[in-house]
Amino acid sequence: MNAEPQDLKDELMRTDEEFHSLAARHHELEDRLHELTAKHYLSQPEQLEEVTLKKRKLQLKDRMEDILRRRRDTQAQG
């Protein structure tokens, strides 16, 4: 049963354009956050960017979870 959520994510990556786009954007933000956290010192603009990226990343994840939840609910009804 542990594989089911990952299977559903994989299916959505292949079949749902919005989910795929959200996941790709989430990954891009994650990469940029890694670049920022690798620095020893962040300038004021970089600190602001880091906070903004974290918020945007969370918004994307929430939207992806909404899509997953809707799909699970649809499958449970069907």
Secondary structure by P-SEA (a helix, b strand, c coil): ccaaaaaaaaaaaaccaaaaaaaaaaaaaaaaaaaaaacccccaaaaaaaaaaaaaaaaaaaaaaaaaaaaaaaaaac
